[in-house]
């Protein structure tokens, strides 16, 4: 039986650590993300915004080509890292839910 080559398995899936894009967003992309999150919080709620944060960031990182968070892997990003990064950005917003305000 042939020995399992884990690195080859990862490379075929495009997930080798060296090949994964680091998440580096521009100030404009960050503003776009925050504006979209504000829209979700205003029209939906904070929890819905948190659930959609990864997909929103995925779309921004891929110029609207990735529809869902999982699709971001087709562009070289790790979907778990994008999700975590997006949720961290949302968590960094100063949100006063009692008055419905979001401060940056």
PAPAVEX-134546 format. One record per residue: residue number from 1; residue in three letters; x negated, z, y negated of N, C-alpha, C in turn. Coordinates in nm, 2 decimals, decimal comma, always signed. Layout:
N
<num = NUM&residuo = ALA&n_px = X&n_pz = Z&n_py = Y&ca_px = X&ca_pz = Z&ca_py = Y&c_px = X&c_pz = Z&c_py = Y> .
...
END
This chain:
104
<num = 1&residuo = UNK&n_px = -0,08&n_pz = +0,00&n_py = +0,12&ca_px = +0,00&ca_pz = +0,00&ca_py = +0,00&c_px = -0,09&c_pz = +0,00&c_py = -0,12> .
<num = 2&residuo = UNK&n_px = -0,05&n_pz = -0,08&n_py = -0,22&ca_px = -0,13&ca_pz = -0,09&ca_py = -0,35&c_px = -0,11&c_pz = +0,03&c_py = -0,43> .
<num = 3&residuo = UNK&n_px = -0,22&n_pz = +0,08&n_py = -0,49&ca_px = -0,21&ca_pz = +0,20&ca_py = -0,58&c_px = -0,13&c_pz = +0,17&c_py = -0,70> .
<num = 4&residuo = UNK&n_px = -0,05&n_pz = +0,26&n_py = -0,75&ca_px = +0,03&ca_pz = +0,25&ca_py = -0,87&c_px = -0,06&c_pz = +0,26&c_py = -0,99> .
<num = 5&residuo = UNK&n_px = -0,05&n_pz = +0,16&n_py = -1,08&ca_px = -0,13&ca_pz = +0,16&ca_py = -1,20&c_px = -0,04&c_pz = +0,20&c_py = -1,32> .
<num = 6&residuo = UNK&n_px = -0,05&n_pz = +0,32&n_py = -1,36&ca_px = +0,04&ca_pz = +0,38&ca_py = -1,46&c_px = +0,01&c_pz = +0,30&c_py = -1,59> .
<num = 7&residuo = UNK&n_px = -0,11&n_pz = +0,28&n_py = -1,63&ca_px = -0,15&ca_pz = +0,21&ca_py = -1,75&c_px = -0,09&c_pz = +0,07&c_py = -1,76> .
<num = 8&residuo = UNK&n_px = -0,10&n_pz = +0,00&n_py = -1,64&ca_px = -0,04&ca_pz = -0,13&ca_py = -1,64&c_px = +0,11&c_pz = -0,13&c_py = -1,65> .
<num = 9&residuo = UNK&n_px = +0,17&n_pz = -0,03&n_py = -1,59&ca_px = +0,32&ca_pz = -0,01&ca_py = -1,60&c_px = +0,36&c_pz = +0,01&c_py = -1,74> .
<num = 10&residuo = UNK&n_px = +0,29&n_pz = +0,10&n_py = -1,82&ca_px = +0,32&ca_pz = +0,12&ca_py = -1,96&c_px = +0,29&c_pz = +0,00&c_py = -2,04> .
<num = 11&residuo = UNK&n_px = +0,18&n_pz = -0,07&n_py = -2,01&ca_px = +0,15&ca_pz = -0,19&ca_py = -2,09&c_px = +0,26&c_pz = -0,30&c_py = -2,08> .
<num = 12&residuo = UNK&n_px = +0,31&n_pz = -0,31&n_py = -1,96&ca_px = +0,41&ca_pz = -0,41&ca_py = -1,93&c_px = +0,54&c_pz = -0,38&c_py = -2,01> .
<num = 13&residuo = UNK&n_px = +0,56&n_pz = -0,25&n_py = -2,04&ca_px = +0,67&ca_pz = -0,21&ca_py = -2,12&c_px = +0,64&c_pz = -0,20&c_py = -2,26> .
<num = 14&residuo = UNK&n_px = +0,52&n_pz = -0,23&n_py = -2,30&ca_px = +0,48&ca_pz = -0,23&ca_py = -2,44&c_px = +0,46&c_pz = -0,09&c_py = -2,49> .
<num = 15&residuo = UNK&n_px = +0,44&n_pz = +0,01&n_py = -2,41&ca_px = +0,44&ca_pz = +0,15&ca_py = -2,46&c_px = +0,30&c_pz = +0,22&c_py = -2,45> .
<num = 16&residuo = UNK&n_px = +0,20&n_pz = +0,14&n_py = -2,43&ca_px = +0,07&ca_pz = +0,21&ca_py = -2,43&c_px = +0,05&c_pz = +0,28&c_py = -2,57> .
<num = 17&residuo = UNK&n_px = +0,00&n_pz = +0,40&n_py = -2,56&ca_px = -0,02&ca_pz = +0,48&ca_py = -2,69&c_px = -0,09&c_pz = +0,40&c_py = -2,79> .
<num = 18&residuo = UNK&n_px = -0,20&n_pz = +0,33&n_py = -2,76&ca_px = -0,28&ca_pz = +0,26&ca_py = -2,86&c_px = -0,19&c_pz = +0,15&c_py = -2,92> .
<num = 19&residuo = UNK&n_px = -0,09&n_pz = +0,10&n_py = -2,85&ca_px = -0,01&ca_pz = -0,01&ca_py = -2,90&c_px = +0,11&c_pz = +0,03&c_py = -2,98> .
<num = 20&residuo = UNK&n_px = +0,14&n_pz = +0,16&n_py = -2,98&ca_px = +0,26&ca_pz = +0,21&ca_py = -3,05&c_px = +0,23&c_pz = +0,22&c_py = -3,20> .
<num = 21&residuo = UNK&n_px = +0,32&n_pz = +0,15&n_py = -3,28&ca_px = +0,31&ca_pz = +0,16&ca_py = -3,42&c_px = +0,33&c_pz = +0,30&c_py = -3,47> .
<num = 22&residuo = UNK&n_px = +0,25&n_pz = +0,34&n_py = -3,57&ca_px = +0,27&ca_pz = +0,47&ca_py = -3,63&c_px = +0,38&c_pz = +0,45&c_py = -3,74> .
<num = 23&residuo = UNK&n_px = +0,46&n_pz = +0,55&n_py = -3,76&ca_px = +0,57&ca_pz = +0,54&ca_py = -3,85&c_px = +0,51&c_pz = +0,56&c_py = -3,99> .
<num = 24&residuo = UNK&n_px = +0,52&n_pz = +0,46&n_py = -4,07&ca_px = +0,46&ca_pz = +0,47&ca_py = -4,21&c_px = +0,56&c_pz = +0,39&c_py = -4,30> .
<num = 25&residuo = UNK&n_px = +0,65&n_pz = +0,47&n_py = -4,37&ca_px = +0,75&ca_pz = +0,40&ca_py = -4,45&c_px = +0,70&c_pz = +0,40&c_py = -4,60> .
<num = 26&residuo = UNK&n_px = +0,74&n_pz = +0,30&n_py = -4,67&ca_px = +0,71&ca_pz = +0,29&ca_py = -4,81&c_px = +0,81&c_pz = +0,38&c_py = -4,89> .
<num = 27&residuo = UNK&n_px = +0,77&n_pz = +0,41&n_py = -5,02&ca_px = +0,87&ca_pz = +0,48&ca_py = -5,10&c_px = +1,00&c_pz = +0,42&c_py = -5,11> .
<num = 28&residuo = UNK&n_px = +1,01&n_pz = +0,28&n_py = -5,12&ca_px = +1,13&ca_pz = +0,21&ca_py = -5,13&c_px = +1,21&c_pz = +0,23&c_py = -5,00> .
<num = 29&residuo = UNK&n_px = +1,15&n_pz = +0,22&n_py = -4,88&ca_px = +1,21&ca_pz = +0,24&ca_py = -4,76&c_px = +1,27&c_pz = +0,38&c_py = -4,75> .
<num = 30&residuo = UNK&n_px = +1,19&n_pz = +0,48&n_py = -4,80&ca_px = +1,24&ca_pz = +0,62&ca_py = -4,80&c_px = +1,37&c_pz = +0,63&c_py = -4,88> .
<num = 31&residuo = UNK&n_px = +1,36&n_pz = +0,57&n_py = -5,00&ca_px = +1,48&ca_pz = +0,58&ca_py = -5,09&c_px = +1,60&c_pz = +0,51&c_py = -5,02> .
<num = 32&residuo = UNK&n_px = +1,58&n_pz = +0,40&n_py = -4,96&ca_px = +1,69&ca_pz = +0,33&ca_py = -4,88&c_px = +1,74&c_pz = +0,42&c_py = -4,78> .
<num = 33&residuo = UNK&n_px = +1,66&n_pz = +0,48&n_py = -4,70&ca_px = +1,70&ca_pz = +0,57&ca_py = -4,59&c_px = +1,78&c_pz = +0,69&c_py = -4,65> .
<num = 34&residuo = UNK&n_px = +1,73&n_pz = +0,75&n_py = -4,76&ca_px = +1,80&ca_pz = +0,87&ca_py = -4,82&c_px = +1,94&c_pz = +0,82&c_py = -4,87> .
<num = 35&residuo = UNK&n_px = +1,94&n_pz = +0,71&n_py = -4,93&ca_px = +2,07&ca_pz = +0,66&ca_py = -4,99&c_px = +2,17&c_pz = +0,64&c_py = -4,87> .
<num = 36&residuo = UNK&n_px = +2,13&n_pz = +0,58&n_py = -4,76&ca_px = +2,22&ca_pz = +0,56&ca_py = -4,65&c_px = +2,26&c_pz = +0,69&c_py = -4,59> .
<num = 37&residuo = UNK&n_px = +2,17&n_pz = +0,78&n_py = -4,58&ca_px = +2,20&ca_pz = +0,92&ca_py = -4,52&c_px = +2,31&c_pz = +0,98&c_py = -4,62> .
<num = 38&residuo = UNK&n_px = +2,29&n_pz = +0,97&n_py = -4,75&ca_px = +2,38&ca_pz = +1,03&ca_py = -4,84&c_px = +2,52&c_pz = +0,97&c_py = -4,82> .
<num = 39&residuo = UNK&n_px = +2,52&n_pz = +0,84&n_py = -4,80&ca_px = +2,65&ca_pz = +0,77&ca_py = -4,78&c_px = +2,72&c_pz = +0,83&c_py = -4,65> .
<num = 40&residuo = UNK&n_px = +2,64&n_pz = +0,85&n_py = -4,54&ca_px = +2,70&ca_pz = +0,90&ca_py = -4,42&c_px = +2,75&c_pz = +1,04&c_py = -4,44> .
<num = 41&residuo = UNK&n_px = +2,67&n_pz = +1,13&n_py = -4,51&ca_px = +2,72&ca_pz = +1,26&ca_py = -4,54&c_px = +2,84&c_pz = +1,27&c_py = -4,62> .
<num = 42&residuo = UNK&n_px = +2,84&n_pz = +1,18&n_py = -4,72&ca_px = +2,96&ca_pz = +1,18&ca_py = -4,81&c_px = +3,08&c_pz = +1,13&c_py = -4,74> .
<num = 43&residuo = UNK&n_px = +3,07&n_pz = +1,02&n_py = -4,67&ca_px = +3,19&ca_pz = +0,96&ca_py = -4,60&c_px = +3,22&c_pz = +1,02&c_py = -4,46> .
<num = 44&residuo = UNK&n_px = +3,12&n_pz = +1,07&n_py = -4,40&ca_px = +3,14&ca_pz = +1,13&ca_py = -4,27&c_px = +3,12&c_pz = +1,28&c_py = -4,27> .
<num = 45&residuo = UNK&n_px = +3,00&n_pz = +1,32&n_py = -4,23&ca_px = +2,96&ca_pz = +1,46&ca_py = -4,24&c_px = +2,81&c_pz = +1,47&c_py = -4,20> .
<num = 46&residuo = UNK&n_px = +2,75&n_pz = +1,59&n_py = -4,22&ca_px = +2,61&ca_pz = +1,61&ca_py = -4,20&c_px = +2,57&c_pz = +1,58&c_py = -4,05> .
<num = 47&residuo = UNK&n_px = +2,65&n_pz = +1,63&n_py = -3,96&ca_px = +2,62&ca_pz = +1,61&ca_py = -3,82&c_px = +2,62&c_pz = +1,46&c_py = -3,78> .
<num = 48&residuo = UNK&n_px = +2,72&n_pz = +1,38&n_py = -3,83&ca_px = +2,72&ca_pz = +1,24&ca_py = -3,81&c_px = +2,59&c_pz = +1,17&c_py = -3,87> .
<num = 49&residuo = UNK&n_px = +2,56&n_pz = +1,21&n_py = -3,98&ca_px = +2,43&ca_pz = +1,16&ca_py = -4,04&c_px = +2,31&c_pz = +1,19&c_py = -3,96> .
<num = 50&residuo = UNK&n_px = +2,30&n_pz = +1,31&n_py = -3,91&ca_px = +2,19&ca_pz = +1,35&ca_py = -3,82&c_px = +2,19&c_pz = +1,26&c_py = -3,69> .
<num = 51&residuo = UNK&n_px = +2,31&n_pz = +1,24&n_py = -3,64&ca_px = +2,32&ca_pz = +1,16&ca_py = -3,52&c_px = +2,28&c_pz = +1,01&c_py = -3,54> .
<num = 52&residuo = UNK&n_px = +2,30&n_pz = +0,96&n_py = -3,66&ca_px = +2,28&ca_pz = +0,82&ca_py = -3,69&c_px = +2,14&c_pz = +0,80&c_py = -3,76> .
<num = 53&residuo = UNK&n_px = +2,07&n_pz = +0,91&n_py = -3,79&ca_px = +1,95&ca_pz = +0,90&ca_py = -3,87&c_px = +1,84&c_pz = +0,81&c_py = -3,80> .
<num = 54&residuo = UNK&n_px = +1,83&n_pz = +0,82&n_py = -3,67&ca_px = +1,73&ca_pz = +0,74&ca_py = -3,60&c_px = +1,76&c_pz = +0,59&c_py = -3,61> .
<num = 55&residuo = UNK&n_px = +1,89&n_pz = +0,56&n_py = -3,59&ca_px = +1,93&ca_pz = +0,42&ca_py = -3,59&c_px = +1,91&c_pz = +0,36&c_py = -3,74> .
<num = 56&residuo = UNK&n_px = +1,94&n_pz = +0,45&n_py = -3,84&ca_px = +1,93&ca_pz = +0,40&ca_py = -3,97&c_px = +1,78&c_pz = +0,37&c_py = -4,01> .
<num = 57&residuo = UNK&n_px = +1,69&n_pz = +0,46&n_py = -3,96&ca_px = +1,55&ca_pz = +0,44&ca_py = -3,99&c_px = +1,50&c_pz = +0,32&c_py = -3,91> .
<num = 58&residuo = UNK&n_px = +1,55&n_pz = +0,30&n_py = -3,79&ca_px = +1,51&ca_pz = +0,19&ca_py = -3,71&c_px = +1,55&c_pz = +0,06&c_py = -3,78> .
<num = 59&residuo = UNK&n_px = +1,66&n_pz = +0,05&n_py = -3,84&ca_px = +1,70&ca_pz = -0,07&ca_py = -3,91&c_px = +1,61&c_pz = -0,09&c_py = -4,03> .
<num = 60&residuo = UNK&n_px = +1,58&n_pz = +0,01&n_py = -4,10&ca_px = +1,49&ca_pz = +0,00&ca_py = -4,22&c_px = +1,35&c_pz = -0,04&c_py = -4,18> .
<num = 61&residuo = UNK&n_px = +1,30&n_pz = +0,02&n_py = -4,07&ca_px = +1,16&ca_pz = -0,02&ca_py = -4,02&c_px = +1,15&c_pz = -0,17&c_py = -3,98> .
<num = 62&residuo = UNK&n_px = +1,26&n_pz = -0,22&n_py = -3,93&ca_px = +1,26&ca_pz = -0,35&ca_py = -3,87&c_px = +1,34&c_pz = -0,46&c_py = -3,96> .
<num = 63&residuo = UNK&n_px = +1,36&n_pz = -0,42&n_py = -4,08&ca_px = +1,44&ca_pz = -0,51&ca_py = -4,17&c_px = +1,57&c_pz = -0,55&c_py = -4,12> .
<num = 64&residuo = UNK&n_px = +1,65&n_pz = -0,46&n_py = -4,07&ca_px = +1,78&ca_pz = -0,48&ca_py = -4,01&c_px = +1,78&c_pz = -0,56&c_py = -3,88> .
<num = 65&residuo = UNK&n_px = +1,67&n_pz = -0,57&n_py = -3,81&ca_px = +1,67&ca_pz = -0,65&ca_py = -3,69&c_px = +1,70&c_pz = -0,56&c_py = -3,57> .
<num = 66&residuo = UNK&n_px = +1,67&n_pz = -0,43&n_py = -3,58&ca_px = +1,70&ca_pz = -0,34&ca_py = -3,47&c_px = +1,84&c_pz = -0,27&c_py = -3,50> .
<num = 67&residuo = UNK&n_px = +1,93&n_pz = -0,30&n_py = -3,41&ca_px = +2,07&ca_pz = -0,25&ca_py = -3,44&c_px = +2,08&c_pz = -0,10&c_py = -3,39> .
<num = 68&residuo = UNK&n_px = +2,01&n_pz = -0,06&n_py = -3,28&ca_px = +2,02&ca_pz = +0,07&ca_py = -3,23&c_px = +1,88&c_pz = +0,13&c_py = -3,22> .
<num = 69&residuo = UNK&n_px = +1,87&n_pz = +0,26&n_py = -3,21&ca_px = +1,74&ca_pz = +0,33&ca_py = -3,21&c_px = +1,65&c_pz = +0,28&c_py = -3,09> .
<num = 70&residuo = UNK&n_px = +1,71&n_pz = +0,25&n_py = -2,98&ca_px = +1,64&ca_pz = +0,20&ca_py = -2,86&c_px = +1,57&c_pz = +0,06&c_py = -2,89> .
<num = 71&residuo = UNK&n_px = +1,63&n_pz = -0,02&n_py = -2,98&ca_px = +1,58&ca_pz = -0,15&ca_py = -3,01&c_px = +1,45&c_pz = -0,15&c_py = -3,09> .
<num = 72&residuo = UNK&n_px = +1,42&n_pz = -0,03&n_py = -3,15&ca_px = +1,30&ca_pz = -0,02&ca_py = -3,23&c_px = +1,17&c_pz = -0,04&c_py = -3,14> .
<num = 73&residuo = UNK&n_px = +1,19&n_pz = -0,01&n_py = -3,01&ca_px = +1,07&ca_pz = -0,02&ca_py = -2,92&c_px = +1,03&c_pz = -0,17&c_py = -2,90> .
<num = 74&residuo = UNK&n_px = +1,12&n_pz = -0,26&n_py = -2,93&ca_px = +1,09&ca_pz = -0,41&ca_py = -2,92&c_px = +1,00&c_pz = -0,44&c_py = -3,04> .
<num = 75&residuo = UNK&n_px = +0,99&n_pz = -0,36&n_py = -3,14&ca_px = +0,90&ca_pz = -0,38&ca_py = -3,25&c_px = +0,78&c_pz = -0,29&c_py = -3,25> .
<num = 76&residuo = UNK&n_px = +0,75&n_pz = -0,23&n_py = -3,14&ca_px = +0,63&ca_pz = -0,15&ca_py = -3,12&c_px = +0,64&c_pz = +0,00&c_py = -3,16> .
<num = 77&residuo = UNK&n_px = +0,75&n_pz = +0,05&n_py = -3,19&ca_px = +0,77&ca_pz = +0,19&ca_py = -3,23&c_px = +0,82&c_pz = +0,26&c_py = -3,11> .
<num = 78&residuo = UNK&n_px = +0,79&n_pz = +0,39&n_py = -3,11&ca_px = +0,85&ca_pz = +0,48&ca_py = -3,00&c_px = +0,98&c_pz = +0,54&c_py = -3,06> .
<num = 79&residuo = UNK&n_px = +1,09&n_pz = +0,51&n_py = -2,98&ca_px = +1,22&ca_pz = +0,55&ca_py = -3,03&c_px = +1,23&c_pz = +0,70&c_py = -3,05> .
<num = 80&residuo = UNK&n_px = +1,17&n_pz = +0,78&n_py = -2,97&ca_px = +1,18&ca_pz = +0,93&ca_py = -2,98&c_px = +1,11&c_pz = +0,97&c_py = -3,11> .
<num = 81&residuo = UNK&n_px = +0,99&n_pz = +0,91&n_py = -3,14&ca_px = +0,92&ca_pz = +0,94&ca_py = -3,26&c_px = +1,00&c_pz = +0,90&c_py = -3,39> .
<num = 82&residuo = UNK&n_px = +1,06&n_pz = +0,78&n_py = -3,38&ca_px = +1,14&ca_pz = +0,74&ca_py = -3,50&c_px = +1,26&c_pz = +0,83&c_py = -3,52> .
<num = 83&residuo = UNK&n_px = +1,33&n_pz = +0,87&n_py = -3,41&ca_px = +1,44&ca_pz = +0,97&ca_py = -3,42&c_px = +1,40&c_pz = +1,10&c_py = -3,48> .
<num = 84&residuo = UNK&n_px = +1,28&n_pz = +1,15&n_py = -3,43&ca_px = +1,23&ca_pz = +1,28&ca_py = -3,48&c_px = +1,20&c_pz = +1,27&c_py = -3,63> .
<num = 85&residuo = UNK&n_px = +1,13&n_pz = +1,16&n_py = -3,66&ca_px = +1,09&ca_pz = +1,14&ca_py = -3,80&c_px = +1,21&c_pz = +1,13&c_py = -3,89> .
<num = 86&residuo = UNK&n_px = +1,31&n_pz = +1,06&n_py = -3,85&ca_px = +1,43&ca_pz = +1,04&ca_py = -3,93&c_px = +1,50&c_pz = +1,17&c_py = -3,95> .
<num = 87&residuo = UNK&n_px = +1,51&n_pz = +1,25&n_py = -3,84&ca_px = +1,58&ca_pz = +1,38&ca_py = -3,85&c_px = +1,50&c_pz = +1,48&c_py = -3,94> .
<num = 88&residuo = UNK&n_px = +1,37&n_pz = +1,47&n_py = -3,94&ca_px = +1,28&ca_pz = +1,55&ca_py = -4,03&c_px = +1,31&c_pz = +1,51&c_py = -4,17> .
<num = 89&residuo = UNK&n_px = +1,32&n_pz = +1,38&n_py = -4,20&ca_px = +1,35&ca_pz = +1,34&ca_py = -4,34&c_px = +1,49&c_pz = +1,39&c_py = -4,38> .
<num = 90&residuo = UNK&n_px = +1,59&n_pz = +1,39&n_py = -4,30&ca_px = +1,72&ca_pz = +1,44&ca_py = -4,33&c_px = +1,71&c_pz = +1,59&c_py = -4,35> .
<num = 91&residuo = UNK&n_px = +1,63&n_pz = +1,66&n_py = -4,27&ca_px = +1,62&ca_pz = +1,80&ca_py = -4,28&c_px = +1,54&c_pz = +1,85&c_py = -4,40> .
<num = 92&residuo = UNK&n_px = +1,46&n_pz = +1,75&n_py = -4,46&ca_px = +1,39&ca_pz = +1,78&ca_py = -4,58&c_px = +1,47&c_pz = +1,77&c_py = -4,71> .
<num = 93&residuo = UNK&n_px = +1,59&n_pz = +1,71&n_py = -4,69&ca_px = +1,68&ca_pz = +1,70&ca_py = -4,81&c_px = +1,73&c_pz = +1,83&c_py = -4,84> .
<num = 94&residuo = UNK&n_px = +1,75&n_pz = +1,87&n_py = -4,96&ca_px = +1,81&ca_pz = +1,99&ca_py = -5,01&c_px = +1,96&c_pz = +1,97&c_py = -5,02> .
<num = 95&residuo = UNK&n_px = +2,03&n_pz = +2,01&n_py = -4,92&ca_px = +2,18&ca_pz = +1,98&ca_py = -4,91&c_px = +2,26&c_pz = +2,11&c_py = -4,94> .
<num = 96&residuo = UNK&n_px = +2,34&n_pz = +2,09&n_py = -5,04&ca_px = +2,43&ca_pz = +2,20&ca_py = -5,08&c_px = +2,57&c_pz = +2,16&c_py = -5,03> .
<num = 97&residuo = UNK&n_px = +2,61&n_pz = +2,19&n_py = -4,91&ca_px = +2,73&ca_pz = +2,14&ca_py = -4,86&c_px = +2,85&c_pz = +2,20&c_py = -4,92> .
<num = 98&residuo = UNK&n_px = +2,84&n_pz = +2,32&n_py = -4,98&ca_px = +2,95&ca_pz = +2,39&ca_py = -5,04&c_px = +3,00&c_pz = +2,31&c_py = -5,16> .
<num = 99&residuo = UNK&n_px = +2,91&n_pz = +2,25&n_py = -5,23&ca_px = +2,95&ca_pz = +2,17&ca_py = -5,35&c_px = +2,94&c_pz = +2,02&c_py = -5,32> .
<num = 100&residuo = UNK&n_px = +2,91&n_pz = +1,98&n_py = -5,19&ca_px = +2,90&ca_pz = +1,84&ca_py = -5,16&c_px = +2,79&c_pz = +1,76&c_py = -5,23> .
<num = 101&residuo = UNK&n_px = +2,68&n_pz = +1,84&n_py = -5,27&ca_px = +2,57&ca_pz = +1,77&ca_py = -5,33&c_px = +2,45&c_pz = +1,76&c_py = -5,24> .
<num = 102&residuo = UNK&n_px = +2,37&n_pz = +1,66&n_py = -5,26&ca_px = +2,25&ca_pz = +1,64&ca_py = -5,19&c_px = +2,14&c_pz = +1,62&c_py = -5,30> .
<num = 103&residuo = UNK&n_px = +2,04&n_pz = +1,70&n_py = -5,29&ca_px = +1,93&ca_pz = +1,69&ca_py = -5,38&c_px = +1,80&c_pz = +1,64&c_py = -5,31> .
<num = 104&residuo = UNK&n_px = +1,72&n_pz = +1,57&n_py = -5,38&ca_px = +1,60&ca_pz = +1,52&ca_py = -5,31&c_px = +1,48&c_pz = +1,61&c_py = -5,35> .
END
